[in-house]
Amino acid sequence: MAVKRVVRRPRPELPGAAPLVRTAGRHSFPSSHAASSAAAVVAFGAVLPRARFAAAVPPLAAAVCVSRLVAGVHYPTDVVCGALLGGAMARLGRAWALAGV
């Protein structure tokens, strides 16, 4: 959310079409949904690498990312950068958490 407030990129406006979902704010960069999804992939992969459902997490995260484009509330770069940011933050959090172990 801090990056959104700094960048302040407006959401896409599709001529003749309204977005398929409502959003909490008017800024789109980076996609918070993509960031959260990518962070979940990293977190579940670190915590439960051998769990049966762990293989389902990356495709679900990808579906969330694509859904933001289909819904018309993000540009592709919003989603890509959001996923990169979420993955990076999750990796930093994991490294920080494991540093004390």
C-alpha positions in Angstrom: 0.0 0.0 0.0 2.9 2.4 0.7 4.2 1.9 -2.9 0.7 2.7 -4.2 0.6 5.9 -2.3 4.0 7.0 -3.7 3.4 6.0 -7.3 -0.3 7.0 -7.5 -0.9 5.3 -10.8 -4.6 5.5 -11.7 -6.5 2.3 -12.5 -7.1 1.5 -16.2 -10.2 3.0 -17.8 -11.6 0.8 -20.5 -13.6 2.7 -23.1 -17.2 1.6 -23.0 -16.6 -1.0 -20.3 -16.7 -0.8 -16.5 -14.4 -3.0 -14.4 -15.9 -6.3 -13.4 -15.2 -5.8 -9.7 -15.1 -2.9 -7.3 -11.9 -1.8 -5.7 -11.0 -0.3 -2.4 -8.9 2.5 -3.9 -8.2 4.3 -7.1 -4.5 3.5 -7.4 -3.3 0.4 -9.3 0.5 0.1 -9.0 1.5 -2.5 -7.7 -1.3 -5.0 -7.5 -1.8 -6.0 -3.9 -3.6 -9.2 -4.9 -0.6 -10.2 -7.0 1.8 -9.3 -4.1 -0.2 -11.3 -1.6 -0.5 -14.3 -3.9 3.2 -14.4 -4.7 4.0 -14.1 -1.0 1.7 -17.0 -0.2 3.5 -19.1 -2.7 6.9 -18.4 -1.1 5.5 -18.8 2.4 3.7 -22.1 1.8 6.7 -23.4 -0.1 8.9 -22.6 2.8 6.6 -23.9 5.6 5.0 -26.9 3.9 7.3 -27.9 1.0 6.1 -31.5 0.9 2.4 -31.0 1.7 0.0 -32.4 -0.9 -1.8 -29.1 -1.4 1.5 -27.2 -1.9 1.5 -28.0 -5.6 -1.9 -26.2 -5.9 -0.7 -22.9 -4.5 1.3 -21.6 -7.5 -1.5 -22.2 -10.0 -4.0 -20.5 -7.7 -1.7 -17.5 -7.3 -1.3 -17.3 -11.0 -5.1 -17.4 -11.4 -5.5 -14.5 -8.9 -2.9 -12.5 -10.9 -4.7 -13.1 -14.2 -8.0 -12.3 -12.7 -6.9 -8.8 -11.9 -6.2 -8.2 -15.6 -9.5 -9.9 -16.7 -11.4 -7.8 -14.2 -10.0 -4.7 -15.8 -8.6 -3.2 -12.6 -4.8 -3.5 -13.3 -2.3 -3.1 -16.1 0.0 -6.0 -16.8 2.9 -4.2 -15.2 0.9 -3.7 -12.0 0.5 -7.4 -11.7 4.1 -8.4 -12.6 5.6 -5.8 -10.3 3.2 -6.8 -7.5 4.1 -10.4 -7.8 7.8 -9.6 -7.8 7.4 -7.3 -4.8 5.4 -9.9 -2.9 7.8 -12.7 -3.6 10.8 -10.6 -2.6 9.2 -9.4 0.6 8.2 -13.0 1.6 11.8 -14.1 0.9 13.1 -11.3 3.1 10.7 -12.2 5.9 11.7 -15.8 5.6 15.4 -15.0 5.9 14.7 -12.7 8.9 12.6 -15.3 10.6 15.2 -18.1 10.1 18.1 -15.8 11.1 17.1 -16.3 14.8 16.9 -20.1 14.5 
